[in-house]
Amino acid sequence: MITKQALGNILFGMADILRDKVEDYKSYILSLLFFKRLSDNYQWEIEDATEHFKADYVREPSPRELEVITKKKHDFQIPDGCFWEDVRKAPIDKKNATLDKAVNAIADQNVDQNGKYILKGIINTVRWNEPAPDGSGGKKLDPEVLTNLINYLSAVDLSNKNVTVDVLGDAYEYLIKRFADENKGGTMAGQFYTPQEVVDIIVRYLKPQKGETVYDPTCGSGGFLLNAAKYARASYDTQKSIRLFGQELVWNTWAICNINMILHGLDARIEQGDTIRDPKFKDEKNELELRTFDKVMANFPFSMENWAQNGEPKKDKKGNNVNKKDGTPQIEYKKEFTDAYNRLIYGIPPYSNGDFAFLQHIIASLDEKGKAGVVCPQGVLFRGQPEKTEEEDGQNRKADVEYLIRRGFLQGVDFSQHTNIIDAIVVLPGNLFYGTTIPGAIIFFDKNKPEERKDKVLMVYAAKKGWYREEANMSVLEPQDVLRISTILESWGDVDKAKHWIKLQKNRLHIRIEEELDFQLSEIENDTTEEIAKQTDKLAKAKLAVQTKTENGKKPTTGEQKAVEAAQKALDKLLADKTARENAANEKAEKQRKAIVDVETELLQMLADPELRKRYFSIVDMNEIEENEFNLNIPRYVDTFEPEEQIDLKQAIADFKAAMQTETTVEKELEKLLGTIDNEQ
């Protein structure tokens, strides 16, 4: 059986073949991987069914019996002539067309009992036979490149015989993260990937229960849904104890998410479309009401402009677009947006920013006891101003709609119900998310808050320096950072709850550290083995040339001796580099292990000290929030200022006196030296 590390590196090797050959090459790789999996597993299913028949009946099945039992055994149907081997054996000039025909035939062949095509747009999302855009008559994906891809992947058996669902699914996730890492600064990465640590914090605070429904309205590649299923499996021994639902706008990302669910063996319903303008999950009895869910988890597109698609580029008198400073067109909103699903009950957000549109969709998608964890820009915590009157401060200003919506979350639709659905807020460091530098936050909503929390909001300041690792162009949460945040969320300031939670999480985080270390060491081994083997062989040949001459009584040339020295030096460098990488990986893991112990001590000390607590979190009651005019900006409630370094005043005075004495001594020596020079002159 192949390991996740080995398979992940093999699959990512495909990227080296395809990189710079086509746009969005991840879709090509992931689609090809999916086709290979279905084809390999189809053959394995036949073998497995045959073995079970022989074990039960102690004889070979007849052709008719084999046809019947294997048809029931197949997860997906593959028509004749549409298998991986058919594509591999096709002539190079027919390769693209054969692959395109195969995946389209498979998409057409697989229909569920309701007549829905379950693989259409998923397995055939890539147009393999698309002509080159230059009109040359060639293919957009060169047949030689495709042949190299197919030959490369042909070496790996992706059936259940060689790859478990967990290994294949985890390798697929690894690929998705690697693709996101390659495109950290681009907007595309943020469309399909949310950092695993953020997903983990949200899933573990919401705790999907057995039999519950979990929904992600902007699901990307499915990270939240997948991790909710993993949580369910760890808690209830089966990942199918919860039901998964998601919607995604971008077709390729929708296909990737569907593949992700299938490869992990999950029964998930993933729909394609615009969640705001065309929500796919509706009440079975009323098409104009949304279906509601037990848990909602989301990382929607930050601050989406023209979210209602009711705006057009502004034109000047000559009919040309009027652009902003960044070169994008200014948008004019000429039509009002009418929501047929009655989601925007707190107010219609500005058409130039969709944050509160997504938040209201999420709230409307929760059942009466539902909970949600939502990643959003920090601006939703404080954007918008309250009403001001002449009597108050000489102004006459209406309240901004974003202010009214936020106040509605805290007090109810008409501000008289005093129904607060905001449970907790976590402010995250900037530069944490792919494709944007906008600082993010997590807002947890709860439509059925415990009585003791109904008029309170937990606010956690997780952007504190030292609570994350700063890399060149991103911030990263480490295991100990996740422990800090999750412990504060889980305990709500209760020391005993914190102790219990830390005890549960320490072991889990240590296992994760070990898994990550094993993966990194395996990557280093895979990265270096071939090059070291080549250089070792080169050194052996150089030494053999010298040895052969010496044994024949001849003197090796200077060039031959230098070749040995150069080969040895190159090999030593490769081995030293490998050792340095391994040491760095081990040191990182050891630091993380130690940091978890340190954070445990830090948290328990903090929870026991009321003054220290203020620098970490605050449990704010509604009176204080109202005094702050429903502004949820974290510095209003948590002491976010870094404490000044404590100075020992006596020691500082002593150091100052010593410095002054040294300065006096140096001045005297300098005067003496200058006097000597004057005397000599």
N, C-alpha and C positions, 0 to 999 in steps of 0.2 A: 504493500500500500504506500502511495506517495504521501509525503508530508505537506502541510500547508506552505511551509517555507520554500520547499523545492518547487512546488507547483506555482506558487506566486512568482518566483524568479523566472521560471520557464515562460509563464504567460507574459510577464512584463518584457521578456526578451523580444516578443513580437513587436513591441513598441519601437524597438531599435530598427526593425525592418521597415516599419510603416511611417515612422516619424518624418515629417516634412513632405510626405508623398500626397497626402490628402488633408483637408480640413477636418477637425473633430475626429481624429483617427481612433479615439477611444470607442466610438460606436462601431467601427469596423471590427475591432479586436473583440469586443464583448459579444457582438452578434455572431461572429465566427466561432467563438468559444461555445456559445449556446447551441449552435448547430452541431458542433462536434460532440457535445455532451448528449444531445438527443439521439444522435446516430449511434454512438458507442453504446449507450444504455439500451437502445432497442435490441441490439445484438445480444447484449448480456441478459436482457429479460427473456429472450428465447432460450438461452442456455440454462438460465435459472429455472424456468418453467419445466424444461425437459428433465433436469435433475430431480425436481420435486415429483414429477410424474413417475420417474423410474423408482424413486424411493418408496412411493405409495403403492405402485402396481408391479414392481419388480420386472419390468419389461420396457422396451422402447415404445414411445407413442407412435401411432400411425400418423401419416401425413395429415389426415383430417382432424385427428385428436390434437395434434400439435398446433394446427391452425386455430382451433377453438380456444385452447388454453393460453396460447400466446396473445391472442387478441384481447383477452380479458386482462392479461398481465401488463400490456403496454400502457404507459401513462399518456403517450402521444402516438399518433399514427404517422408513419412515413411511407409514402407511395413508392412503388418499385422505381428504380432508376434515380432516386433522390437521396441516396445515402452519401456519407462522407467519401467512401471509396469510389463512388461513381464520379464525384467531382475531382478527387485526386488523380484518377486515371484519365480524365479528359485531356485531349491535346491542349497545348498551351493557348492556341488561338481560339479554343472553344471553352476555356476555363471559366471566364467571367460569365458567359451565357449559361453554362451548365450549373454553376452555383446559383445564379439568379433564378433559374427555372426551378431548382431544387427547393430553395427556401420559400418561394411563392407557392409551390405545390403543397408543401407541408402546411403553410398558412391556410390554404383553401381546404385541406383535408380534415383539420381539427375543429369540429363544431360541437358545442355542448347541447344538452337536451332542450335548451330554449332557442336553439338555432343561432347562437352567438358564436362568431369565429374567435376562438380563445387565443390564437397565436398571431392573428393578422395585425400587422404593424409592429410586431414584437420581434419575431424571427426574421421578418423581411423588411425591417426598417431601413436597411442599407440597400441602395440600388447598385448592385455589383456590376451590372452590365451597362452602366451609364456612360454615354459617349463623352469623349474629351470636349471641353467647351470651346476649343479653338477651331472646331470643324475639320480637324485633320483626318477624321475617320477612326482614330484610335480610341482607347478607353480612358475614362477619368482615372481609374486605378489600373496601372500598367499590369498586363497579364503576367509578366515575369515577377513583379512584386507579389502579386496574389499567389503565384505558384510557390514562391519562397515561404510565404506565410503558411500555406497549406502543408507544405513539406515539413516545416518546422513544428507545427502543431500535431502532425501525424505521428510523431514519435511518442506522444503521450496518450495512454489509454485513459479516457475520462469516464468510463463506466463505473458502476458501483463496485465492480470487482477490484478496481484499483484506487478509486477516489470516493470517500464517504461524502454524504451530503454536507456535513460540517466542514470538512476540508475544502471541498469545492466552493461552498458559500463563503468561507472565510478568505480564500484566495481571491474570489471575485471582489469582496470588500477591499482587500489589500490593493487590487488593481485600481479600484475607484479612488482610494485615498492617494495612490501614487499619481494618478491623473490630476487630482486636485492640487497636490503639492507642486506639480510641474507648472500649474497655471495659477499660482497663488495670487498674483496681482491682477488677473483678468476677472471679468464679471462671470464668465462661464462656470468657474469652479464653485462659486457660491450658489449657483442654481441647483447643483446636484449633491453638495456635500456639506454637512454640518460637523464641526469637530466632535470626535467621539466623546470627549470629556464632558462637553455641554449636554450631549444626548444622555449620557449616563446620569448626570445630576437630575435632569428632568424626569427620566423614567423612574429612578429610584425614589424620588419624592412623591410621584403620582401613584406608584405601586399598582399596576394593573391587576385586578382581581380575577379569579377564575370565573369564566362565563361572561366577562365584560367585553364591550366593543371599544376599539381604539381607532381613532381617526386622525389623519394628517391632511389638511386641505391644500398644502403646497409641498408634496411629499418628496420631491427630488428623486434621488436614487433609493429612497425607502429606509434611511438610517433609523428614524424614530420607530417605525413599525417593526423593523427587524429586531431592534434592541428590546422593544416591548415583548416580542415573542421569546427572546432569549431569557428575559426576566421571568416570564411565565413558565418556561421550561425548568428553570432553576428552582422556582417556587412550587410548581405543581406537577413536575415530571413530564410535562408535555407542552410543547410550544403552541399546540392547537387548542389550548384551554381558553384562549381569547380569540376574538374575531377582528380582523384587520381591514381597514378601509383607507384609501388614499386617492387624491386627485392631483394631477400634474399637468401644467399647460404645455410645456415643451415636448414635442413628439419623441425626440431621441431620448430625452431623460425619462419620459413615461415608459418607453420600451426597456430602458436599462433597469428601471424599478421593477417592472414585471419579471424580467429575467432574474433579478436579484431574489424576488419572492419564490420563483419556481426552483431555482438552484438550491435554495435553503429548505425546500420542501414545505413551503407555507401556503395555506389557502387564503389568499388575500385578494380583495377586489380593488383594483387600481384603475381609475377612470381618467380619461384625458379631457381637458377643457379648462376654460377660464373659471376659476372658483367663484369670483365675485359676480361676473355677468351670467355665467351658466353653471351653477352648482349641480353636480350630478347625483348627489345623495338626497333624495326627497322622501317625504312621508308616503307610505304605500297607499294611504287612503285619500291623500290630498296633495296633488302635484305642486301646489303653491305654498307648501310648508316644507321646511327642511327636516330631514331625518336627524334625530339627535343621538348622541353617543355618551358613553360613560366617561371616557377620557379623550382629550384632544391634545396633541403635541404638534408644535409647528415652528418653523423658522421661515416666515414669509419674506418676500422681497422687500428690502428696506426702502421706505419712502418712495414708493412707485408713483411716478407722475402719470396723469391721464388714466387712472385706474378704472374709471367708468367708460373709457373709450368714447367720450363725448366732446373731445377737444380736437381742434385742427390747428396747424401751424399758422401763426400770425403773419399777415402779408403787409408789405409797404404799398405805397401808391402805385409802384411799378409792377406789383404782383410778385415780388420776390420775398422769400422767407425772411422774417426778422429774427435774428439769432441772439442767443445769450452770449455772455463773455466766453463761455467754454465752447462755443461753436454750435451748440445744439439749438434747434428752433424754439422760439417762444410759442406757447400754446394758448389759444383762446378757447374758452369754454362757453359755447353758445346754447347748449341744450341742458336741461335739467335731467338728472338721473332719477328714475323711478325704480325702486326695488320691489319687484313682484313678491319677494319672499319675506317682507317685513322684518328685515334684519337690522336696519339702521335706526332702531328705536331710540337711541341716545342722541342722534343727530347725523346729518349728512356731512361727512368730512370734506375738507377742501379737495377739489378735484386734482390739485397739484401734488397731493401727498396721500397715499392710500393706507397708511399705517392703521388708522382707526377704522377703515373699512374692513380690513382683514381681522382686526381684533373683534369687531362686532359680529362678523361672520362666525368666528370661533365661539363666541359667547352664545350666539343663537343655535349653534350646533351641539351645545351641551344639554343633556337632559336635566331634570329638576334637581338631581343630586350630583351632577357632573363636575369634573375638575379638569383644568387645562394648565399646561406649561408652555409658554410662548416666548420665543426669542424675538426681540424687537429693538429698534434703536432707542437710545436713552431719551431722545427728544420727546417721546410720548409721555414721559414722566412730568414734563414741565411746560411743553409748548402750549400757548394760548393764555390769554389774560382774562381775568374776571371783569364783570361790569363795573364801571366807575361813574359816579354821579357828580353833579355840580356841588352838592352838599359835602361830599366826601373829600374831594381834592381839586375841585374846580374843573374837572373833566366831565365830559358827557360821552361815554363810550359803551357800546354794547359788549356783552361777553363774547369772546371768540368761541367758535363751535368746538374746537379741540378741548378747551377748558370745560365746556359744558358736558362733553362726552366723558372726560375723565371724572368729573364730579358725579356723573351718572353712575359710573362703575362703583363709586364709593357710597352713594346715597340713594340710588334708585332712579328710575326714569324721570319722575317729576320732582325729585329731591325731597319728597315727603315720606317716602317709604322707609328711609334709613336702612336700606339693604346694601351692605357692602359685600361685593363679590371678589374683591382683591384680597388674596390670602397672604402672599409674600412677594417681595421684589429682591432680585439679586443684581447688583450693578457689576458688570464685567469689565475687564481691561480693554482698551482700544486695540485695534489691529488683531483681534482674535479670530475674525471670520474671514473666509476666503472671498476675495473679490471686492472687499470694502474695508476702509480704515475707520468707518463710523463706529464709535463705542456702542456696544450692545448691552442689553439687560435681559433678564428673564423675569416675566411676570407670571405668577401662579394665580389662577382664578379658581374659586370654589363656590358653587351655587348652594352648598349646604354646609356652611362653616359651623364648627362646634360652637356651642353657646358662649364659651369663655373667650372666643376669638372674634365674635361677630363684629365688634366695633374696633378691631385692632388690625394692624398690618405689620408684618415682620419685614424689616429692611436690612439687607446684608450688603456690606461694602466689600466686594471681592476684587476691586481694582487697586487694592493697597499694594505698594511696592514690596516685592518679595513674595507676593502671592501668585506669581506666574513667572515663567521664564521668557526673557526677551531674546528673540532671534533677529536676524538681519532685517527681515521684512514681515515678521509675524510675532504675535505673542502666543505662548503655549501654556496650557494648564497641565501641571504635573500631578502624579497620584496624590501627593500630600496636599496639593491645592484643592483637589476634588474632595479630599477628606475634610478639610476645613469648612468648605462651603456646605457640603451635605450634612455635616454634624450640626452646624448652626441651624440649618433648615429643619432638621429632624428634631432637634431638642427644644427649639423655641426658648432657649435659656435655661432649660431644666438640666442640672448637672447629672442626675441619675440617668436620664434618657440619653444624654451625651455619652456617658461611660458605656452604656449598653450598645449604642450605635457604633462607637469606635471599635469596640471588641468584635462586632460582627464584620466591620469593614476592613479592619487591618489585614486579616487573613486573605480576603478577596483581593485587596490591592497588592499584597505581597505576591500572590499567584500571578496577577497581571504583570508585575515587574519581571518575574522570572520568565513568563511567556515572551515578553518583549525582548528580554536579554537573549533567550534562546533563538528568537527570530533574527535578531541583529547578528549574532554570531554565525548563524546559518547563512545569512546574506553575505557576510564577510568571506565565509568559506566558499560559497558559490562564485563570488566576485573574483577571488584570487586563485582558486585551484588550477584553472586552465593555464593562466599566465605563468604561475610558478612551475607547473609541469613542463611547459614549453622551455622556460629558462633553465630548468634542471637538465632537460634533454640536451639543450645547447651547450651547457657546461660539460656534460658527459662526453659529447662529441669532441669538444675542444681538448679535453684532457686525454681522450683516446688517441687523438692525432699526435699529441706530444709523447704519450707513452709508446705508441707504435714506433716512432722514430728512435726513441731511446733504446727500445728493445732490439732494434735493428742496427744499433751502433751508430746511429746518425744523430747529429745535434739539431734539436728543434730550432726553427727560425725564430727571430725576434717577434715576428708577426704572430706566430702560433702561440708563443708564450704570453704575449699581450692579449690574445683572444681568450686564453684561460682566465687571466686576471680580470678582463672586462666582464666576462660571463659570470665569474664568481661575485664580482662587485654588484652586478645587476641583480643576481639572485639574492644576495645579502640584503639589498635595498628592498626587494619585494617582500622578503620574509620579515624585515624590520617594520615595514609599513603595515603588514598584516598584524603583527604583534601589537603595534601602536594602536590600531583600530580596535583590536580585541580588548586591550587594556582600557581604552577610553569607554568602551561599552560596559565593561565590568565596573569601572569607577562610577559611571553614571548610575548604574543599578544600585551600587552600594550607597551612593549619596541619597538616592530615593528611599532606600530602606531606612537609613538613619533619619532622613527627614520626616518619615511617618512617625517614628518614635518621638522626635522633637516636637512635631505638631500636636501629638497627643498631650504631651506635657504642657505645651503652650495653650491649648484649648481649655484644659482643666484649670489652669491658673487664671485664664481670662474669665471663665465663667464664675469663678469664686471671687472676682474683684469687680465690684460695680463700676468703678471708674474706668477700668481697662475695657470693660464691655463696650463702652461708648465708641471705642475706636474700631470695633468689629461689626456691631449690629445694634439695632434698636427696635423695640416692640412699641409701635406708636399707636396711641388711641385716636379716635376720630376727632376729639376736641382739638388736639394739637394739629391734626391735618387741616381741620377747618380754619384754625387760626392762621395757618400758612396758605389759606385760600386754595386748598386742594392741589397745591404744588407738591409733587412727590420727588423733587430733586434731592438726592440722597444727602448732600452736605447740610441740609436743613435739619436732619434728624440724627446723623451719625458724624462723629468727629473724624473727618477725612484728612485732616492736616497731619503730616508726619511730625511726630514729637521731636523737639530739638534735642540734640545730644547733651546729656548731663555732664556738667563740668565740675571737677573738684576744685573749688575756689582756692583753697590753701595751696594745692599743688600748682595751680596756674600762677599764683603770685610767686611761688618759689621758682618756677621755671622762668618767669619774667625777670626776676632779680638775677638769676644765673645768666640769662641772655645779656642783660645790661652789663654785668661784670665782665663777660667775655668781650663785649663790644669795647669797654674801657681798656681792657688789656691789649686788644688788637690796635686801638688808636695809639696807645703809648709806644707799642713796638713799631708802628708805622712812622711816628714822629722821630723815633730814635734812628730808624733807617734813613729817613730823609735828611736828618742832621748829619749823618755819616757821609752822605753823598755831597752835601754842601761843603763839608770840610775838605773833601778830596778835591773839589773844584777850586 
